[in-house]
Amino acid sequence: MKGILENKVAVITGGSRGLGYAIAEAYGREGARVVIASRTQKAVDKAVRNLRESGAQADGLACDVSDLRQVEALAEFAVQKYGGLDIWVNNAGISAAYGPTAHIPSENFQGVTDTNITGTYNGSVTALRYFIPQKSGKLINLLGRGDKGAIPLQNAYSSSKVWVRNFTRALAKEYKGSGVDVFAFNPGLVRTDMLSKLEAVSGYEKRLSPLRYVTMLWGNDADVPAEKAAWLASSSTDGKNGLQVTVLTTHFMISRLVKQAFRWLTQKPGEMMDLNITTIEPEISGD
């Protein structure tokens, strides 16, 4: 049987590991020809080998998404390799150290802006410049925690996702009726290195302890949001420009809470995720 993405060409930034790799796997299973990107060619090559071994048609290219020329080269690579471009997923994203904004090294904060904001802009305009002339294509921008409001001590990441949300909504309105669909996708809490390997300003690391319980309650392995991302890229969403999809719905959260309560009652609680927290010294002294 043909997959729901049969013969589609999809580019996924940040696709060598974590959620991006899971999305590439899901797209490959559904018949898409996948092009992944990561910062180093070594990481790309390893991921491509694994994808091919799983049966996917896959290739990739090293790309710093904050550099428009490199993003344009990524799109050209996909077109030359597979003859077109149908889906673009701006998945690449990083977070800054956990702590107050002025305490965090400026280059740490700026790195989030470069990847999450500039990278999303670069990927979006590059994809749209292919999609609009052909009057088809699906652009999927990744949201995240804080996309609807301020999150203290995670100001870099949460503010970047507010920007991505508004930017994506504006794109959807600007290109309404063009044949191109622009979507925002919030994958919820995903059990990947981004969630388990963290940096924190010294003195704030203990505040991350509740994350173990939160992920036990509402975290998902990467394949869960990846399947939703495959649906979002399929013909099922044709013409639904402006759609915003989230995995962490109210219904999902309540059902997980009930399920976990039953586990506690039967003395079979879920497994908590280990956190690997590296501390950094603050840029200023004082609380």
N, C-alpha and C positions, 0 to 999 in steps of 0.2 A: 504494500500500500504506500502511496505517496504521502510524504509529510506535509504539514500545513505551510511550510516555507520552501517547498520544492523549487529548486533552481533560482531562488532569490540570492542576491549577493549582499552580505551584511558586514559592516565594519563595526568592531567593538573596541573602543579604547580602554586601556587598563585591563586587557583581556588575557593576560598571562597567568593570573592567579585569582583566588577569591571569587567574588560574585561575577566578575567579568569573564573568568574562565568557565564558570558554571553556565553563564548565558551562552557562551560560544559552544559548549557541549550540547545544550538544549537546542540551539539553532541547527547545529550539525545533525543531530538526530532527526530533526524535522525536514532535512533535505537542503538546507541553505548552504551556500558556499561562503565560508567564513574567513574574514581577514581580521586578525587581532593585532593590537599594538601595545607596546610597553616601552619603558625607557631604555632597556638594553636589548640588543639583538640576541644575546645569550638566553635571556628569559623568554623571549619570543620563540626562539628555535626549540627550546625544551617544550614549551606549551604546544607548539604546532605538531611536534612529534607525537605527543600524547593524544592530541585531537585526532590525528591521522590514524593512530593505532586503534582508536575507538570507532573508526569508520567514517569520520567526518572529512569532507573536502575542506582543507584549511591551509592558510598561509599567513604570513605576518611580516611586520616591519617595525623596527625600532622607531619610536616617535616621542618627542617631547611635545605634549599637547599645547604648551604655552607658546610654542613657536609656530606661527601660521604657515610658514613655508614647509615645515615638516608635516603638518597636518594635510596640507594640499598634496604633498608628495605621497602621503598615505592613501588618499583618495585616488590619485592617479595610478598607484600600484594596484589597487583593487580593480579598477576598470581595465587596466592592461592585462591583469591576471585572469579575470573572470568575465570581462566583456560588458560590465555594467555596474550600477550601484542602486540598490533598492531600499536598504535599511541602514541607518546609522545610529549607534548607541553611544552616547556620551557617558561612559561609565567611570572613566578615570577620576579618582578623587582621593584626597588625603585629609587628615585632620592635624591640628596643631596640638601642642602639649596642653594637658588639662590644667587650668589655673587662670588667675586674673590676667586680663589682656596686657597691662603694662609690665607684668612680671615675665612675660614670655618673650624670648628673643625675637626681634623684628623680622629676621630672615625666616624664622619658623612660621610666623603669621603670614608673611608675604608669599611663602611657598604654597599655602592653601589658596590664596587669592589667584596665584598664577595657574594652578592646576584646576581648581573647581570653577572659577569664574572665567578667566581668560581661556582656559582649555575648552570649556563648554561653548563659549562664544566662537572660538576658532572652528570647532567641530561642526557647530550648527550652521555657520555661514558657508563653510566648505560644502557640506552636504546639500544645503538648499540651492547652491549654485549649480549642482547637478540635477537635483530633483525638479526645480521649477521649470526649466526648459522642456523636460520630458513629461511634465504634468503628472508625476507620480513619485512616490517615495514616502518612507516613514522615518521620522526623526524622533528619537526617544531620549529625553534628558532625565538623568537620575536626580531625584530629590533625596532628602535625608532628615535626620533629627534637627528640629528647629526651623523647618521650612515655613512654618506658620507663626513663628513667634520667637522672642529672644530666649536664649539658653545661656545663663551666666556660667562662666568658667569654660565654656565651649564657644566663645564668641566668633572665632575665625570660621569654624566649620558651619555653625548654625546660620551665621550671617550670609555666608556664601550660598547656602541652600535657599534662603529667602530670595536672594538675587536670582538664582536659577529658576525658582518657581515663577517669579514675576516676568523674567526674561522669556521663559517658555510660553507663558500665557499671552504675552504680547506678540510673539512670533505667530502663534496660532491665529490670532485675530488679524494680523497683517497679511497672512497668506491664506485666509479663508477663501474657498472657491478656486484655489489654484490646482487642486488635485493632489496636493501634498498634505499629509497628516502629521501634525506635531503633537507629541504626547509628553506628559510628565509622569514619571514612575517613581513611587516611593517603595523600596523593597522591604522596609521595616528593619527590625533587628536581625542581622545576618551573622551567623557564627563563623566569622573569618578572622584572619590575623588583624584586620583593621579594628576589630572589636576586642580582641584578646591581648594584643601586643600594643601597649599604650605608653605614652610619655606623660609625666605629670610634674608640675612645679613642686620642688621639695616642700613638704608640709601639707600638700593637698592630696597626696596619693591615697590616704585612708578614706577620703570621700568617695572613691571609686568602688569601695567594697560592695555597696548595694547592687552594683551592676551584675554581680554573680547571680543574685536572685531574680533580677529583671530578665536576664537572658534565659534563665531556667523556665520562667513563666511564659515569655513571649518571643524568645529567639527561635529562628529557623535555620536549618542548614541551607546552604546556598542554592540547592536544587529547587527549593520551594519557590522563591521569587523568580528564579530563572525560567521556570515553566510559565509563570505569569508573563514574563517578558516575551516569551515565544508567542503566546496568545496575542499579546499587544502588537506584535509585528506581523501578525497573520491577516488574512482577508476578513476575519471576524470583526476587525475594527475599521474596515474601509469606510471612509467618509465621516468618521467620528473625530475629526480634527478638534483639538483642544481638550481631549479626554485626559483626566487626571486619575491615576489608579494608585491605590495604596494596598499593601498586603496587611498592614496592621490596622484593620478596621475595628470598630467598636464590638461588633459581633465576634470577631476573631479573639479579641482580648478577653471578653467575657467567657467564651467557651474554653479558652486555655486556663483561665482562672478556676473555673468549675472543675476542669479535668485535674488540675494540680491539687485542688482541695481534696478530691477523691483519693489521689495518690497519697497525700499526707494521712488521711484517715485510715488507709490500708497499709500505712507504714512503708510505702514504696515511692518516696519522693524522687523527682527527676534528678538527673546529674547536673551539677553546677559546672559552668565553664571556668577553667583556670585562667587567671589574669596574670600576665607578665608585664609588670609596671616598671619602667625605667624612670628615675627621677632626674630632673635637671635643676641647676641652681637658678634662682630668680634673678632677673635683671635689676631689681631694686630690692632694698631691704625693707622689712616691716610687713605686717599683714595686709 
